[in-house]
Amino acid sequence: MKICRIAGLGTDTIREVPTTASFVMDVAALRNMMGQDAATGRSPFLIVATAGTTAGGIVDPLAALADIAEELKVWLHVDAAWGGAAALVPRLRPALRGIERADSVTWDAHKWLSVPMGAGMVFCRHRDAVRRAFDVSTSYMPSTAGEQTTEPYLTTLQWSRRAIGLKLFMSMAERGEAGLSEQIDYQARMGDALRTKLTAAGWIVVNDTMLPVVCATHEDIRSGRRTTTDIVRSIQSRGRVWISDVHLGGREKALRACVTSFRTVDEDLDVLISELERARVT
Ligand SMILES: *Cc1c(COP(=O)(O)O)cnc(C)c1O
């Protein structure tokens, strides 16, 4: 939404595509909406998909969206701010299937690569497009940075910039690709462990993802005996763990826990479960 404002398109140009029962973008609905827009003189030109939503770690059907983008000749952008790191883990990589066909992808090193804020990245497969958008020339700057280099001010919005890449380089130099991969895989496995523990304790996991964000509800919540707001408030006031609640797809209220630290261990998950249970029964 912010980007549409900044780009001068205005927010009236945005179409929010409904999601299916499993909270992924409804491909058939997207197709219909694009058809209707085209029929009424509008020109749909961009599909924005998410690979790992903030609320539920949901990955949109990227391959199907890439098919539509190809067929209708529109741009496919994938927001992989957090979930993109799954690409570093062979076991998790299939969850992002289709992302390799995107025209552009955003990915944040400050989410999952042990780098402080902010270190966002954008990848674009169309060199000429970013060049057309951002290339400028002045008489006081050299027109080329040399054979092997692209001047970032010619391909991005910023001119002067901090050396943001340095901290990412340090993190990668310290851990290596294998180390980062192992760290991310470990956190994903902690997410799996949390799902197992929640289910065993009688909670209902409502989001389907390989990523370690876990949204869970309970019969007590669905029946209205307890609200997610009450449970969150009770847990936060005790201060042992931090948790939030989400409204998935505008229809399912759930508690949301996200494993974001490589220091999370099994016992932390047990503390979370006992805090949840305590808040639920009181
Ligand atoms: C964190 C996140 C963002 C926000 O990105 P910033 O670069 O931190 O502003 C956008 N989309 C998703 C899916 C995210 O997880």
The ligand as an ORCA input file, in Angstrom:
! r2SCAN-3c Opt
* xyz 0 1
  C       8.942     -8.017      7.741
  C       8.094     -8.104      6.557
  C       7.865     -6.975      5.785
  C       8.413     -5.623      6.193
  O       9.683     -5.499      5.693
  P      10.765     -4.455      6.256
  O      11.808     -4.501      5.203
  O      11.250     -4.989      7.565
  O      10.108     -3.145      6.376
  C       7.100     -7.093      4.640
  N       6.570     -8.280      4.283
  C       6.756     -9.420      4.997
  C       6.140    -10.708      4.544
  C       7.543     -9.364      6.165
  O       7.750    -10.483      6.891
*
